């Protein structure tokens, strides 16, 4: 059944070159006279605001910005492949990451390579204006915004708890989970959501070099496969890591005889570094 659905959707199978395959082939890490070093910056996980994310679970603006600045200052790095594998997350953090990625793109040749997911904020951080690759079944988009606000007043009452807010400003308590949302507060939150969506549209339009109206037609919270996204002009090519390496070789003008070596970011920590970091976190808590 799964194969029939993929066939109906026009999804073609593609052999995925995994990171460990590159490592085995000697194309990741290290270097030498006959090699060209290319940063392989991995943005994997949800985009959040935590200062101390768990590995492979969350992307934060401070950590991504730090890595991008390190890459920018490293003269031995000839180009960058930004590998995005994210279901999205915080809109503000995504915007910060994208801003730094654009600055990096002005300094180093950059290619965007999408993994299994480039959804919502994951798609936003890919909009540097550089070439974008996706697999045929990469979850691409949605270009949209959702906002959730819970009302726990009933639960508080059952537990015998009450809550008092001291506020200043008409909408200061609009996001409180204790008080119901009135029509004026609802309209204000709707205005904020609409403004965020409009900003998202303009970011994608600039990155894809299209008009905002064109992006709106394929946005509105829709989810596309990589193949469909290519048809809609949301990605440039269907391809994986090998194709990304070919493209960065051309864009960075790396000589034919040189072997491209991927330098992973974040770099794998040693056992001692992980142990010391864990001890520091436990001491802080």
Legacy VTK file of the C-alpha trace (Angstrom):
# vtk DataFile Version 3.0
C-alpha trace
ASCII
DATASET POLYDATA
POINTS 285 float
0.000 0.000 0.000
2.830 2.354 0.907
4.488 1.826 -2.479
1.175 2.412 -4.313
0.657 5.724 -2.513
4.166 6.863 -3.402
3.596 5.906 -7.030
0.313 7.853 -7.184
1.994 10.889 -5.648
4.783 10.682 -8.211
7.459 10.045 -5.588
10.522 8.280 -6.940
12.933 6.377 -4.779
16.388 7.839 -4.321
19.358 6.213 -2.692
20.214 8.316 0.337
23.892 8.910 0.984
24.126 9.044 4.758
26.639 10.944 6.822
28.287 7.750 8.077
28.782 6.624 4.453
30.802 9.781 3.835
32.815 9.150 6.979
33.651 5.592 5.876
34.719 6.863 2.460
37.078 9.370 4.037
35.065 12.337 2.790
34.288 13.767 6.216
36.753 15.390 8.602
40.491 15.788 8.183
42.117 17.419 5.194
45.318 17.653 3.225
47.034 19.373 0.307
44.780 17.776 -2.276
41.520 18.370 -0.433
38.976 21.182 -0.209
37.290 21.668 3.159
33.522 22.280 3.077
31.533 22.924 6.252
28.623 20.536 6.770
26.369 22.468 9.146
23.530 20.307 10.501
20.318 21.978 11.716
18.464 19.002 13.167
15.500 18.990 15.545
12.839 21.451 16.596
13.684 25.144 16.678
13.317 26.401 20.238
14.558 28.893 22.756
16.457 26.627 25.159
20.019 27.732 25.898
21.153 24.135 26.541
19.464 21.925 23.931
19.705 18.170 24.004
21.769 16.775 21.091
19.666 16.012 17.982
16.539 17.320 19.725
16.561 21.102 19.448
18.060 23.889 17.385
18.606 27.250 19.073
19.528 30.604 17.578
22.557 31.203 19.877
24.191 27.861 19.038
23.499 28.083 15.287
24.766 31.669 15.157
27.936 30.661 17.031
28.679 27.836 14.580
28.000 30.061 11.564
30.388 32.706 12.865
33.066 30.047 13.436
32.661 28.843 9.856
32.749 32.395 8.516
36.064 33.127 10.258
37.725 29.873 9.153
39.675 30.710 6.004
40.278 27.008 5.306
36.537 26.461 4.696
35.780 26.926 0.996
32.015 26.488 1.108
29.053 25.442 3.247
26.324 22.831 2.980
23.503 23.674 5.382
21.695 20.419 6.119
18.160 21.135 7.369
16.176 18.368 9.070
13.642 20.165 11.237
9.867 20.172 11.842
10.089 23.879 12.712
9.372 25.716 15.933
9.815 29.230 17.266
9.301 31.909 14.577
11.584 34.493 16.212
14.463 32.022 16.628
14.008 30.873 13.014
14.243 34.470 11.806
17.446 35.016 13.810
19.036 31.872 12.354
18.057 32.887 8.829
19.556 36.351 9.300
22.927 34.856 10.289
22.735 32.301 7.454
22.308 35.159 4.975
25.386 36.878 6.414
27.329 33.610 6.086
26.134 33.234 2.487
27.719 36.608 1.634
31.082 35.319 2.867
31.067 31.672 1.758
29.353 29.785 -1.096
26.276 28.072 0.384
23.964 25.213 -0.615
20.824 24.126 1.259
20.275 20.358 1.537
16.973 19.259 3.066
16.633 15.937 4.901
13.411 14.264 5.997
11.819 17.512 7.190
12.066 21.179 6.266
8.778 22.230 7.794
7.622 25.668 8.951
10.666 27.282 10.643
12.841 24.565 9.095
11.811 25.858 5.675
12.214 29.481 6.797
15.889 29.037 7.741
16.472 27.599 4.264
15.435 30.844 2.550
18.871 32.416 2.135
18.389 32.779 -1.621
20.862 29.979 -2.320
20.064 26.767 -4.235
17.785 24.399 -2.302
17.753 20.598 -2.689
15.194 18.167 -1.296
14.591 14.436 -1.456
11.461 13.333 -3.357
9.580 12.702 -0.095
11.041 15.496 2.061
8.246 17.080 4.095
8.446 20.651 2.780
6.459 23.434 4.460
3.974 24.341 5.649
4.476 28.018 5.074
2.102 29.060 7.803
1.679 29.984 11.446
-0.317 28.447 14.268
-0.823 29.698 17.783
-2.159 27.739 20.739
-3.548 29.224 23.936
-4.855 26.962 26.691
-7.550 27.829 29.235
-6.939 25.953 32.498
-9.491 27.815 34.633
-11.634 24.686 35.056
-8.640 22.631 36.176
-7.583 25.327 38.648
-11.115 25.355 40.106
-11.134 21.548 40.516
-7.814 21.734 42.338
-9.060 24.521 44.554
-6.515 26.979 43.238
-6.942 30.602 42.235
-4.701 33.063 40.477
-4.484 36.858 40.507
-2.743 38.894 37.815
-1.387 42.401 38.265
-1.073 43.918 34.813
-0.534 47.206 33.096
-1.784 47.569 29.554
-5.008 46.499 27.922
-3.704 43.203 26.518
-1.032 42.421 29.119
-2.938 39.350 30.304
-4.057 38.112 26.888
-1.827 35.038 27.072
-2.775 34.033 30.606
-3.962 30.431 30.942
-6.256 31.384 33.831
-8.612 33.965 32.362
-10.858 33.506 29.307
-9.977 35.389 26.155
-12.366 38.219 25.280
-13.103 39.338 21.721
-10.679 42.274 21.861
-7.871 40.000 23.083
-8.714 37.406 20.430
-8.558 40.062 17.711
-5.192 41.276 19.006
-3.708 37.789 18.972
-5.135 37.194 15.491
-3.433 40.398 14.340
-0.116 39.130 15.695
-0.510 35.746 13.980
-1.411 37.416 10.667
1.603 39.710 10.932
3.904 36.717 11.502
2.408 34.918 8.491
2.851 38.001 6.277
6.488 38.218 7.363
6.959 34.521 6.565
5.541 35.072 3.073
7.897 37.975 2.405
10.902 35.936 3.607
10.054 33.063 1.264
9.278 35.419 -1.633
12.692 37.055 -1.240
14.476 33.713 -0.896
12.725 32.153 -3.882
12.828 35.386 -5.929
9.072 35.403 -6.425
6.197 37.741 -5.682
4.482 37.465 -2.310
1.170 36.704 -4.038
2.755 33.721 -5.810
4.007 32.295 -2.518
0.650 32.867 -0.802
-1.038 30.658 -3.428
1.116 27.659 -2.435
1.388 28.553 1.261
-1.588 28.874 3.644
-0.358 26.024 5.809
-0.100 23.435 3.031
2.406 20.595 3.291
4.258 19.380 0.194
6.540 16.485 -0.636
9.899 17.375 -2.121
8.673 16.429 -5.593
5.591 18.621 -5.229
7.661 21.463 -3.782
9.895 21.327 -6.866
6.817 21.617 -9.078
5.608 24.599 -7.049
8.972 26.347 -7.218
9.694 25.999 -3.506
12.939 24.039 -4.057
15.395 24.029 -6.949
16.352 20.392 -7.374
15.574 16.890 -6.225
18.800 15.505 -4.850
20.696 14.318 -1.826
24.074 14.839 -0.233
26.110 13.729 -3.244
24.346 16.260 -5.445
24.863 18.959 -2.803
28.594 18.219 -2.851
28.640 18.476 -6.660
26.860 21.832 -6.510
29.074 23.308 -3.800
32.140 22.183 -5.768
30.892 24.227 -8.740
29.725 27.215 -6.694
32.935 27.403 -4.664
35.031 26.863 -7.809
36.901 23.898 -6.348
39.392 22.378 -8.781
38.463 19.043 -10.359
41.455 17.212 -8.958
40.703 18.109 -5.359
38.666 15.875 -3.064
35.878 17.588 -1.123
36.051 16.808 2.588
33.046 17.669 4.745
33.790 19.254 8.119
30.803 18.569 10.412
29.279 21.271 12.602
28.536 20.801 15.430
31.701 18.775 15.784
31.421 15.579 17.782
32.474 16.066 21.390
35.023 13.817 23.018
33.939 11.621 25.911
35.798 13.908 28.342
34.080 17.048 26.981
30.647 15.434 27.288
31.419 14.267 30.818
32.636 17.705 31.944
29.617 19.414 30.373
27.218 17.012 32.071
28.903 17.586 35.438
28.676 21.359 34.961
24.955 21.145 34.191
24.331 18.969 37.257
26.251 21.401 39.453
24.264 24.328 38.084
20.962 22.597 38.817
LINES 1 286
285 0 1 2 3 4 5 6 7 8 9 10 11 12 13 14 15 16 17 18 19 20 21 22 23 24 25 26 27 28 29 30 31 32 33 34 35 36 37 38 39 40 41 42 43 44 45 46 47 48 49 50 51 52 53 54 55 56 57 58 59 60 61 62 63 64 65 66 67 68 69 70 71 72 73 74 75 76 77 78 79 80 81 82 83 84 85 86 87 88 89 90 91 92 93 94 95 96 97 98 99 100 101 102 103 104 105 106 107 108 109 110 111 112 113 114 115 116 117 118 119 120 121 122 123 124 125 126 127 128 129 130 131 132 133 134 135 136 137 138 139 140 141 142 143 144 145 146 147 148 149 150 151 152 153 154 155 156 157 158 159 160 161 162 163 164 165 166 167 168 169 170 171 172 173 174 175 176 177 178 179 180 181 182 183 184 185 186 187 188 189 190 191 192 193 194 195 196 197 198 199 200 201 202 203 204 205 206 207 208 209 210 211 212 213 214 215 216 217 218 219 220 221 222 223 224 225 226 227 228 229 230 231 232 233 234 235 236 237 238 239 240 241 242 243 244 245 246 247 248 249 250 251 252 253 254 255 256 257 258 259 260 261 262 263 264 265 266 267 268 269 270 271 272 273 274 275 276 277 278 279 280 281 282 283 284
